[in-house]
Amino acid sequence: MQTFAKKRVEILIERPLLKRLTEELARTGVSGFSVVPLAAGRGQAGQWESDGQIGDAAGMFALWCIVDAGRLDGLLQAVFAIVSQQVGLVSVSDVEVVRPERF
């Protein structure tokens, strides 16, 4: 097996902006991402929970993708333009992606 250095981008965002965010990811060349709903959390605005909400229209979601370091700056500019106007968070970490060696 072989590993490759990449960047993992995690984005916490409100439901109303999720479609706009995924469209922007596609526009910037991100080929894959994952999205999961969040049940509860605490941030600058205080604690929140999804309990008691009808549907997920007002909920928070976590989206993550893994990209090459060379694409990171353009991706962050596009993502932050969306997230900075609402409740949200963007984080970046270094990761190693495992792939089988080619013969």
All heavy atoms as an XYZ file, in Angstrom:
782
protein
N       0.841     -1.187      0.000
C       0.000      0.000      0.000
C       0.879      1.241      0.000
O       1.970      1.226      0.521
C      -0.905      0.020      1.224
C      -1.938     -1.082      1.235
S      -3.024     -0.939     -0.148
C      -4.561     -1.150      0.591
N       0.321      2.294     -0.543
C       1.044      3.548     -0.634
C       0.141      4.661     -0.104
O      -1.086      4.589     -0.238
C       1.398      3.804     -2.099
C       2.371      4.908     -2.328
C       2.808      4.958     -3.799
O       2.247      4.307     -4.660
N       3.819      5.750     -4.059
N       0.742      5.677      0.524
C      -0.056      6.800      1.019
C       0.303      8.069      0.251
O       1.420      8.228     -0.228
C       0.164      7.027      2.525
O       1.532      7.353      2.759
C      -0.232      5.803      3.330
N      -0.687      8.945      0.179
C      -0.529     10.218     -0.528
C      -1.012     11.341      0.372
O      -2.101     11.255      0.950
C      -1.343     10.211     -1.829
C      -0.906      9.160     -2.795
C      -1.431      7.879     -2.739
C       0.050      9.450     -3.753
C      -1.021      6.907     -3.622
C       0.469      8.483     -4.644
C      -0.067      7.202     -4.570
N      -0.216     12.410      0.499
C      -0.581     13.554      1.329
C      -1.706     14.344      0.660
O      -1.646     14.648     -0.532
C       0.630     14.459      1.544
N      -2.741     14.647      1.425
C      -3.896     15.410      0.949
C      -4.344     16.374      2.049
O      -3.819     16.369      3.158
C      -5.066     14.475      0.604
C      -4.772     13.431     -0.438
C      -4.686     14.024     -1.809
C      -4.452     12.917     -2.845
N      -4.436     13.431     -4.174
N      -5.351     17.159      1.746
C      -5.973     18.066      2.711
C      -7.432     17.643      2.898
O      -8.142     17.406      1.930
C      -5.943     19.520      2.213
C      -4.550     20.076      2.016
C      -3.847     20.264      3.332
C      -2.502     20.943      3.127
N      -1.813     21.166      4.388
N      -7.840     17.543      4.139
C      -9.237     17.257      4.457
C      -9.895     18.567      4.863
O      -9.414     19.253      5.774
C      -9.339     16.242      5.578
C     -10.777     15.954      5.993
C     -10.825     14.954      7.122
N     -12.135     14.958      7.735
C     -12.819     13.866      8.008
N     -12.306     12.681      7.740
N     -14.000     13.945      8.573
N     -10.969     18.913      4.191
C     -11.708     20.137      4.478
C     -13.038     19.731      5.100
O     -13.784     18.949      4.514
C     -11.945     20.976      3.201
C     -12.723     22.237      3.521
C     -10.621     21.298      2.521
N     -13.307     20.233      6.292
C     -14.577     19.973      6.971
C     -15.339     21.285      7.079
O     -14.768     22.316      7.441
C     -14.349     19.418      8.368
C     -13.840     18.006      8.369
C     -13.797     17.420      9.759
O     -14.867     17.333     10.403
O     -12.693     17.070     10.191
N     -16.618     21.209      6.769
C     -17.457     22.406      6.776
C     -18.723     22.109      7.561
O     -19.426     21.141      7.254
C     -17.830     22.817      5.337
C     -16.558     22.989      4.495
C     -18.678     24.076      5.339
C     -16.785     22.891      3.011
N     -18.998     22.905      8.572
C     -20.264     22.834      9.293
C     -21.122     23.972      8.766
O     -20.677     25.127      8.733
C     -20.057     22.982     10.799
C     -19.079     21.998     11.437
C     -18.983     22.246     12.934
C     -19.452     20.574     11.139
N     -22.336     23.650      8.350
C     -23.157     24.652      7.669
C     -24.637     24.415      7.930
O     -25.054     23.286      8.177
C     -22.852     24.632      6.146
C     -23.415     25.847      5.443
C     -23.312     23.332      5.512
C     -22.835     26.074      4.068
N     -25.414     25.478      7.868
C     -26.859     25.380      8.033
C     -27.488     24.785      6.771
O     -27.018     25.000      5.658
C     -27.452     26.764      8.293
C     -27.031     27.359      9.623
C     -27.534     28.770      9.791
O     -27.197     29.623      8.957
O     -28.277     28.999     10.758
N     -28.566     24.067      6.960
C     -29.252     23.363      5.867
C     -29.585     24.251      4.666
O     -29.392     23.833      3.533
C     -30.524     22.706      6.423
C     -31.404     22.072      5.374
C     -30.706     20.852      4.790
N     -31.593     20.108      3.944
C     -31.343     19.870      2.662
N     -30.260     20.332      2.097
N     -32.173     19.168      1.945
N     -30.079     25.466      4.855
C     -30.455     26.270      3.691
C     -29.288     26.554      2.719
O     -29.516     26.845      1.554
C     -30.987     27.572      4.292
C     -31.465     27.182      5.648
C     -30.497     26.120      6.112
N     -28.047     26.466      3.199
C     -26.901     26.759      2.341
C     -26.230     25.510      1.777
O     -25.281     25.617      0.992
C     -25.866     27.576      3.115
C     -26.324     28.976      3.499
C     -25.281     29.653      4.361
C     -26.607     29.795      2.264
N     -26.714     24.335      2.146
C     -26.045     23.096      1.756
C     -26.010     22.896      0.244
O     -24.970     22.571     -0.324
C     -26.723     21.907      2.442
C     -26.038     20.566      2.278
C     -24.603     20.604      2.792
C     -26.839     19.489      3.014
N     -27.108     23.122     -0.442
C     -27.132     22.939     -1.902
C     -26.187     23.922     -2.588
O     -25.445     23.556     -3.497
C     -28.546     23.090     -2.453
C     -28.600     22.836     -3.942
C     -29.991     22.889     -4.493
C     -29.904     22.596     -5.980
N     -31.145     22.743     -6.662
N     -26.213     25.159     -2.152
C     -25.310     26.165     -2.730
C     -23.850     25.756     -2.536
O     -23.017     25.897     -3.429
C     -25.582     27.524     -2.089
C     -24.801     28.644     -2.700
C     -25.308     29.966     -2.167
N     -24.265     30.955     -2.333
C     -24.081     31.986     -1.543
N     -24.882     32.209     -0.533
N     -23.104     32.829     -1.758
N     -23.554     25.217     -1.350
C     -22.197     24.777     -1.060
C     -21.792     23.607     -1.958
O     -20.703     23.614     -2.530
C     -22.075     24.379      0.415
C     -20.727     23.838      0.846
C     -19.623     24.878      0.653
C     -20.784     23.376      2.291
N     -22.644     22.603     -2.093
C     -22.283     21.452     -2.926
C     -22.145     21.846     -4.396
O     -21.284     21.320     -5.102
C     -23.288     20.299     -2.760
O     -24.600     20.744     -3.108
C     -23.267     19.773     -1.330
N     -22.949     22.781     -4.860
C     -22.800     23.278     -6.234
C     -21.458     23.986     -6.413
O     -20.802     23.848     -7.437
C     -23.956     24.212     -6.590
C     -25.276     23.484     -6.757
C     -26.465     24.416     -6.906
O     -26.330     25.651     -6.651
O     -27.550     23.922     -7.250
N     -21.049     24.731     -5.408
C     -19.764     25.437     -5.470
C     -18.599     24.446     -5.439
O     -17.594     24.638     -6.124
C     -19.649     26.444     -4.323
C     -18.519     27.409     -4.465
C     -18.629     28.320     -5.683
O     -19.727     28.515     -6.227
O     -17.577     28.857     -6.098
N     -18.730     23.384     -4.665
C     -17.690     22.353     -4.651
C     -17.522     21.751     -6.042
O     -16.398     21.583     -6.522
C     -18.025     21.257     -3.640
C     -17.954     21.637     -2.167
C     -18.389     20.467     -1.304
C     -16.580     22.121     -1.777
N     -18.622     21.433     -6.688
C     -18.556     20.869     -8.039
C     -17.920     21.869     -9.009
O     -17.102     21.494     -9.850
C     -19.953     20.474     -8.517
N     -18.283     23.143     -8.878
C     -17.737     24.173     -9.763
C     -16.226     24.311     -9.607
O     -15.507     24.571    -10.565
C     -18.403     25.521     -9.485
C     -18.067     26.594    -10.520
C     -18.517     27.972    -10.089
N     -17.767     28.501     -8.971
C     -16.508     28.944     -9.019
N     -15.825     28.899    -10.129
N     -15.924     29.418     -7.933
N     -15.724     24.106     -8.393
C     -14.287     24.249     -8.150
C     -13.514     22.960     -8.408
O     -12.316     22.902     -8.162
C     -14.011     24.734     -6.707
O     -14.551     23.798     -5.785
C     -14.586     26.115     -6.470
N     -14.202     21.915     -8.877
C     -13.513     20.689     -9.271
C     -13.402     19.614     -8.211
O     -12.674     18.638     -8.392
N     -14.128     19.747     -7.113
C     -14.121     18.698     -6.090
C     -14.935     17.526     -6.631
O     -16.096     17.681     -6.979
C     -14.712     19.211     -4.755
C     -14.873     18.077     -3.754
C     -13.830     20.313     -4.187
N     -14.306     16.357     -6.698
C     -14.970     15.217     -7.321
C     -15.786     14.377     -6.350
O     -16.599     13.561     -6.772
C     -13.938     14.327     -8.011
O     -13.007     13.840     -7.068
N     -15.608     14.561     -5.058
C     -16.368     13.788     -4.089
C     -16.418     14.459     -2.741
O     -15.528     15.224     -2.378
N     -17.491     14.196     -2.019
C     -17.649     14.724     -0.672
C     -18.679     13.874      0.054
O     -19.397     13.095     -0.567
C     -18.076     16.201     -0.675
C     -19.350     16.465     -1.428
C     -20.585     16.315     -0.820
C     -19.313     16.852     -2.752
C     -21.752     16.545     -1.514
C     -20.471     17.080     -3.460
C     -21.701     16.933     -2.835
N     -18.754     14.013      1.357
C     -19.753     13.328      2.180
C     -20.454     14.353      3.050
O     -19.853     15.348      3.464
C     -19.091     12.270      3.068
O     -18.496     11.268      2.283
N     -21.730     14.097      3.339
C     -22.546     14.998      4.156
C     -23.274     14.169      5.204
O     -23.828     13.111      4.886
C     -23.583     15.746      3.291
C     -24.472     16.642      4.148
C     -22.911     16.552      2.193
N     -23.281     14.645      6.443
C     -24.037     14.000      7.513
C     -24.775     15.061      8.327
O     -24.274     16.175      8.516
C     -23.137     13.155      8.446
C     -22.534     11.979      7.725
C     -22.061     13.992      9.075
N     -25.986     14.739      8.804
C     -26.706     15.673      9.679
C     -26.093     15.669     11.073
O     -25.560     14.656     11.522
C     -28.132     15.121      9.704
C     -27.971     13.669      9.411
C     -26.770     13.544      8.509
N     -26.166     16.802     11.742
C     -25.643     16.929     13.099
C     -26.809     16.976     14.087
O     -27.826     17.621     13.818
C     -24.791     18.181     13.218
C     -23.577     18.216     12.281
C     -22.866     19.554     12.393
C     -22.628     17.077     12.587
N     -26.663     16.319     15.228
C     -27.732     16.236     16.221
C     -27.687     17.374     17.231
O     -28.721     17.827     17.712
C     -27.668     14.903     16.952
N     -26.483     17.841     17.569
C     -26.355     18.879     18.588
C     -24.946     19.447     18.536
O     -24.054     18.868     17.924
C     -26.639     18.309     19.970
N     -24.763     20.577     19.192
C     -23.438     21.169     19.251
C     -23.421     22.427     20.090
O     -24.432     22.833     20.661
N     -22.257     23.019     20.148
C     -22.087     24.274     20.873
C     -21.036     25.094     20.145
O     -19.998     24.583     19.751
C     -21.644     24.017     22.310
C     -21.484     25.284     23.106
C     -21.222     24.970     24.577
N     -21.119     26.195     25.320
C     -22.142     26.866     25.820
N     -23.362     26.405     25.672
N     -21.962     27.982     26.474
N     -21.317     26.366     19.936
C     -20.392     27.253     19.255
C     -20.481     28.649     19.829
O     -20.982     28.842     20.947
N     -20.028     29.634     19.062
C     -20.049     31.021     19.537
C     -21.455     31.495     19.877
O     -21.648     32.302     20.766
C     -19.441     31.948     18.483
C     -17.949     31.832     18.373
C     -17.391     32.806     17.354
O     -18.044     33.131     16.359
N     -16.193     33.276     17.603
N     -22.447     30.985     19.142
C     -23.834     31.396     19.377
C     -24.487     30.619     20.513
O     -25.648     30.835     20.816
C     -24.648     31.222     18.093
N     -23.745     29.704     21.142
C     -24.286     28.922     22.242
C     -24.621     27.504     21.831
O     -24.296     27.054     20.741
N     -25.307     26.807     22.711
C     -25.643     25.400     22.487
C     -26.907     25.292     21.647
O     -27.808     26.120     21.745
C     -25.855     24.703     23.834
C     -25.973     23.219     23.704
C     -25.817     22.515     25.034
O     -25.159     23.024     25.930
N     -26.413     21.353     25.143
N     -26.983     24.231     20.831
C     -28.173     23.983     20.020
C     -28.389     22.475     19.917
O     -27.473     21.695     20.094
C     -28.027     24.599     18.623
C     -26.875     24.025     17.854
C     -25.591     24.463     17.854
C     -26.903     22.869     17.018
N     -24.809     23.665     17.070
C     -25.592     22.673     16.531
C     -27.890     21.981     16.618
C     -25.262     21.621     15.687
C     -27.557     20.942     15.764
C     -26.258     20.785     15.308
N     -29.635     22.101     19.648
C     -29.994     20.702     19.451
C     -31.023     20.615     18.341
O     -31.825     21.525     18.156
C     -30.586     20.096     20.722
C     -29.605     19.965     21.853
C     -30.212     19.290     23.069
O     -31.281     18.663     22.942
O     -29.606     19.400     24.136
N     -30.999     19.497     17.622
C     -31.983     19.305     16.567
C     -33.276     18.697     17.100
O     -34.280     18.673     16.396
C     -31.413     18.417     15.456
O     -31.096     17.139     15.958
N     -33.281     18.218     18.355
C     -34.498     17.661     18.951
C     -35.613     18.691     18.933
O     -35.389     19.870     19.201
C     -34.249     17.241     20.409
C     -33.462     15.957     20.510
O     -33.279     15.295     19.465
O     -33.033     15.619     21.615
N     -36.807     18.251     18.608
C     -37.956     19.140     18.607
C     -38.200     19.844     17.290
O     -39.229     20.470     17.100
N     -37.253     19.766     16.362
C     -37.451     20.383     15.057
C     -38.267     19.443     14.175
O     -38.110     18.226     14.232
C     -36.116     20.661     14.369
C     -35.296     21.716     15.041
C     -34.026     21.987     14.256
O     -33.920     21.659     13.086
N     -33.055     22.564     14.914
N     -39.113     20.002     13.375
C     -39.864     19.207     12.405
C     -39.088     19.252     11.104
O     -38.920     20.309     10.503
C     -41.285     19.765     12.211
C     -42.040     19.692     13.531
C     -42.003     19.003     11.107
C     -43.386     20.346     13.516
N     -38.560     18.104     10.694
C     -37.731     18.053      9.495
C     -36.331     18.562      9.783
O     -35.952     18.801     10.925
N     -35.550     18.738      8.707
C     -34.170     19.192      8.880
C     -33.915     20.548      8.234
O     -32.796     20.923      7.987
C     -33.187     18.147      8.344
C     -33.366     17.877      6.857
O     -34.163     18.599      6.209
O     -32.717     16.962      6.342
N     -34.975     21.300      7.983
C     -34.838     22.578      7.278
C     -33.972     23.574      8.035
O     -33.289     24.395      7.427
C     -36.210     23.190      7.004
N     -33.988     23.517      9.359
C     -33.202     24.466     10.150
C     -31.971     23.815     10.760
O     -31.292     24.416     11.566
C     -34.073     25.072     11.253
N     -31.691     22.585     10.379
C     -30.608     21.839     10.995
C     -29.235     22.223     10.494
O     -29.068     22.989      9.553
N     -28.240     21.645     11.163
C     -26.843     21.823     10.790
C     -26.338     20.529     10.166
O     -26.771     19.443     10.542
C     -26.000     22.176     12.020
C     -26.315     23.494     12.658
S     -25.841     24.906     11.649
C     -24.055     24.801     11.722
N     -25.406     20.683      9.232
C     -24.827     19.540      8.545
C     -23.314     19.671      8.521
O     -22.778     20.780      8.532
C     -25.358     19.453      7.113
C     -26.761     18.955      7.049
C     -27.820     19.772      7.379
C     -27.021     17.651      6.691
C     -29.116     19.308      7.346
C     -28.315     17.171      6.650
C     -29.367     18.005      6.985
N     -22.645     18.533      8.493
C     -21.196     18.496      8.332
C     -20.904     17.927      6.956
O     -21.477     16.912      6.552
C     -20.555     17.632      9.406
N     -20.041     18.589      6.236
C     -19.613     18.141      4.911
C     -18.098     18.051      4.943
O     -17.442     18.928      5.506
C     -20.057     19.147      3.853
C     -19.694     18.830      2.407
C     -20.749     19.378      1.473
C     -18.326     19.320      2.021
N     -17.560     16.986      4.374
C     -16.115     16.913      4.271
C     -15.708     16.388      2.914
O     -16.434     15.657      2.265
C     -15.468     16.132      5.407
C     -15.749     14.673      5.448
C     -15.035     13.688      4.832
C     -16.790     14.019      6.138
N     -15.579     12.467      5.099
C     -16.668     12.643      5.905
C     -17.839     14.467      6.937
C     -17.549     11.723      6.437
C     -18.713     13.533      7.468
C     -18.553     12.195      7.220
N     -14.539     16.834      2.500
C     -13.955     16.387      1.242
C     -12.441     16.339      1.412
O     -11.891     16.957      2.315
C     -14.351     17.300      0.086
S     -13.855     19.013      0.266
N     -11.806     15.586      0.545
C     -10.350     15.455      0.566
C      -9.837     15.918     -0.787
O     -10.311     15.446     -1.832
C      -9.937     14.010      0.872
C     -10.427     13.653      2.290
C      -8.426     13.836      0.748
C     -10.204     12.232      2.695
N      -8.883     16.859     -0.759
C      -8.396     17.471     -2.000
C      -6.874     17.561     -2.000
O      -6.233     17.479     -0.957
C      -8.993     18.892     -2.191
C     -10.508     18.843     -2.289
C      -8.575     19.829     -1.071
N      -6.328     17.767     -3.183
C      -4.898     18.036     -3.317
C      -4.597     19.413     -2.740
O      -5.418     20.335     -2.847
C      -4.480     18.010     -4.782
C      -4.509     16.620     -5.375
O      -4.225     15.652     -4.649
O      -4.812     16.505     -6.571
N      -3.431     19.568     -2.174
C      -3.039     20.844     -1.568
C      -3.084     21.990     -2.573
O      -3.416     23.116     -2.220
C      -1.648     20.728     -0.957
N      -2.789     21.730     -3.828
C      -2.798     22.771     -4.854
C      -4.171     23.358     -5.126
O      -4.278     24.462     -5.640
N      -5.220     22.653     -4.783
C      -6.592     23.147     -4.982
C      -7.154     23.843     -3.753
O      -8.243     24.412     -3.807
C      -7.519     21.991     -5.324
C      -7.256     21.372     -6.640
C      -8.279     20.303     -6.908
N      -8.216     19.945     -8.307
C      -9.195     19.410     -8.969
N     -10.325     19.160     -8.370
N      -9.064     19.110    -10.240
N      -6.438     23.781     -2.652
C      -6.989     24.233     -1.380
C      -7.345     25.715     -1.356
O      -8.443     26.075     -0.938
C      -6.019     23.904     -0.244
C      -6.526     24.194      1.154
C      -7.758     23.369      1.475
C      -5.427     23.939      2.171
N      -6.470     26.597     -1.787
C      -6.740     28.038     -1.682
C      -7.991     28.452     -2.443
O      -8.841     29.176     -1.916
C      -5.536     28.852     -2.157
C      -4.382     28.826     -1.171
O      -4.620     28.518      0.017
O      -3.244     29.095     -1.580
N      -8.129     27.995     -3.673
C      -9.320     28.337     -4.459
C     -10.589     27.788     -3.836
O     -11.624     28.461     -3.802
N     -10.504     26.574     -3.326
C     -11.654     25.957     -2.674
C     -12.049     26.732     -1.418
O     -13.224     27.031     -1.210
C     -11.334     24.504     -2.320
C     -12.385     23.767     -1.494
C     -13.681     23.644     -2.259
C     -11.866     22.420     -1.076
N     -11.075     27.093     -0.599
C     -11.382     27.826      0.630
C     -11.988     29.194      0.350
O     -12.892     29.632      1.060
C     -10.136     27.968      1.494
C      -9.642     26.681      2.149
C      -8.376     26.958      2.950
C     -10.707     26.048      3.019
N     -11.516     29.882     -0.659
C     -12.102     31.181     -1.008
C     -13.569     31.029     -1.379
O     -14.421     31.801     -0.939
C     -11.319     31.840     -2.137
C      -9.981     32.364     -1.702
C      -9.202     32.994     -2.842
O      -9.654     33.036     -3.979
N      -8.019     33.471     -2.529
N     -13.872     30.024     -2.199
C     -15.257     29.798     -2.632
C     -16.141     29.383     -1.459
O     -17.255     29.884     -1.296
C     -15.285     28.735     -3.725
N     -15.649     28.480     -0.628
C     -16.417     27.975      0.508
C     -16.626     29.060      1.542
O     -17.735     29.253      2.053
C     -15.701     26.753      1.129
C     -16.249     26.431      2.501
C     -15.802     25.550      0.204
N     -15.590     29.799      1.866
C     -15.699     30.806      2.916
C     -16.638     31.939      2.514
O     -17.307     32.521      3.365
C     -14.325     31.357      3.302
C     -14.326     32.029      4.632
C     -14.410     31.287      5.801
C     -14.278     33.413      4.731
C     -14.428     31.894      7.044
C     -14.300     34.034      5.965
C     -14.376     33.275      7.123
N     -16.737     32.232      1.235
C     -17.684     33.255      0.772
C     -19.120     32.856      1.118
O     -19.959     33.717      1.383
C     -17.542     33.455     -0.730
N     -19.407     31.579      1.147
C     -20.740     31.097      1.504
C     -20.900     31.000      3.022
O     -21.854     31.508      3.595
C     -20.996     29.716      0.858
C     -20.982     29.842     -0.662
C     -22.312     29.115      1.353
C     -20.959     28.518     -1.392
N     -19.967     30.361      3.673
C     -20.084     30.062      5.104
C     -19.968     31.303      5.981
O     -20.612     31.392      7.019
C     -19.028     29.006      5.512
C     -19.054     28.738      7.007
C     -19.265     27.711      4.748
N     -19.187     32.265      5.589
C     -18.938     33.424      6.455
C     -20.176     34.284      6.690
O     -20.214     35.040      7.654
C     -17.826     34.289      5.856
O     -18.245     34.854      4.629
N     -21.186     34.148      5.856
C     -22.397     34.964      6.005
C     -23.415     34.340      6.950
O     -24.411     34.969      7.280
C     -23.044     35.182      4.627
C     -22.135     35.841      3.621
C     -21.610     37.186      4.089
O     -22.377     38.024      4.560
N     -20.316     37.410      3.971
N     -23.201     33.096      7.375
C     -24.154     32.374      8.208
C     -23.415     31.695      9.354
O     -22.207     31.813      9.477
C     -24.874     31.303      7.374
C     -25.633     31.840      6.188
C     -26.846     32.653      6.589
O     -27.505     32.361      7.567
N     -27.143     33.690      5.844
N     -24.163     30.943     10.136
C     -23.549     30.108     11.163
C     -22.802     28.994     10.444
O     -23.361     28.311      9.592
C     -24.624     29.514     12.096
C     -23.998     28.531     13.057
C     -25.353     30.615     12.840
N     -21.533     28.836     10.740
C     -20.768     27.783     10.088
C     -19.320     27.799     10.526
O     -18.877     28.702     11.233
N     -18.596     26.790     10.087
C     -17.203     26.638     10.458
C     -16.492     25.880      9.347
O     -17.045     24.941      8.776
C     -17.108     25.843     11.769
C     -15.711     25.460     12.245
C     -14.992     26.683     12.781
C     -15.800     24.379     13.284
N     -15.270     26.298      9.044
C     -14.442     25.605      8.062
C     -13.132     25.235      8.747
O     -12.506     26.085      9.376
C     -14.152     26.499      6.827
C     -13.263     25.776      5.840
C     -15.446     26.942      6.164
N     -12.740     23.972      8.620
C     -11.449     23.554      9.160
C     -10.707     22.734      8.113
O     -11.314     22.122      7.236
C     -11.612     22.747     10.454
O     -12.273     21.531     10.198
N      -9.379     22.752      8.217
C      -8.519     22.038      7.270
C      -7.509     21.239      8.072
O      -6.940     21.747      9.046
C      -7.778     23.024      6.337
C      -6.851     22.286      5.396
C      -8.773     23.878      5.563
N      -7.285     20.006      7.648
C      -6.271     19.185      8.313
C      -5.487     18.392      7.272
O      -5.962     18.159      6.162
C      -6.905     18.255      9.350
O      -7.907     17.471      8.766
N      -4.289     17.998      7.649
C      -3.455     17.157      6.797
C      -3.855     15.704      7.002
O      -4.021     15.262      8.143
C      -1.977     17.333      7.148
C      -1.475     18.729      6.842
O      -1.878     19.301      5.815
O      -0.679     19.258      7.635
N      -4.014     14.970      5.902
C      -4.334     13.545      5.968
C      -3.490     12.779      4.966
O      -2.885     13.364      4.063
C      -5.844     13.271      5.695
C      -6.704     13.911      6.760
C      -6.238     13.734      4.311
N      -3.444     11.473      5.138
C      -2.799     10.567      4.197
C      -3.869      9.654      3.630
O      -4.617      9.020      4.388
C      -1.725      9.738      4.900
C      -0.565     10.552      5.439
C       0.397     10.998      4.372
O       0.615     10.231      3.410
O       0.949     12.098      4.498
N      -3.966      9.591      2.326
C      -4.926      8.714      1.649
C      -4.183      7.441      1.259
O      -3.080      7.495      0.693
C      -5.524      9.405      0.409
C      -6.393      8.441     -0.380
C      -6.309     10.626      0.833
N      -4.775      6.296      1.561
C      -4.152      5.005      1.268
C      -4.689      4.483     -0.061
O      -5.900      4.448     -0.293
C      -4.474      3.987      2.393
C      -3.848      2.644      2.083
C      -4.001      4.520      3.737
N      -3.777      4.096     -0.916
C      -4.115      3.510     -2.211
C      -3.222      2.312     -2.462
O      -2.057      2.312     -2.039
C      -3.899      4.517     -3.347
C      -4.655      5.810     -3.182
C      -5.877      5.818     -4.061
N      -6.750      6.905     -3.676
C      -6.976      7.978     -4.396
N      -6.409      8.100     -5.549
N      -7.789      8.896     -3.963
N      -3.735      1.306     -3.152
C      -2.848      0.172     -3.476
C      -1.768      0.596     -4.451
O      -1.978      1.471     -5.298
C      -3.792     -0.853     -4.116
C      -5.008     -0.096     -4.500
C      -5.066      1.144     -3.654
N      -0.597     -0.030     -4.334
C       0.495      0.262     -5.265
C       0.142     -0.325     -6.620
O      -0.458     -1.375     -6.737
C       1.803     -0.344     -4.748
C       2.298      0.358     -3.515
C       3.672     -0.154     -3.107
O       4.512     -0.379     -3.978
O       3.862     -0.320     -1.896
N       0.552      0.368     -7.663
C       0.320     -0.118     -9.029
C       1.561     -0.872     -9.491
O       2.679     -0.462     -9.248
C       0.032      1.048     -9.954
C      -1.228      1.780     -9.544
C      -1.549      2.866    -10.533
N      -2.584      3.721     -9.987
C      -3.838      3.679    -10.392
N      -4.220      2.841    -11.308
N      -4.737      4.490     -9.853
N       1.337     -1.941    -10.154
C       2.454     -2.776    -10.639
C       2.862     -2.382    -12.026
O       2.160     -1.968    -12.843
C       2.083     -4.243    -10.604
C       1.867     -4.721     -9.202
C       0.596     -4.814     -8.660
C       2.935     -5.058     -8.397
C       0.391     -5.261     -7.384
C       2.745     -5.508     -7.107
C       1.456     -5.608     -6.594
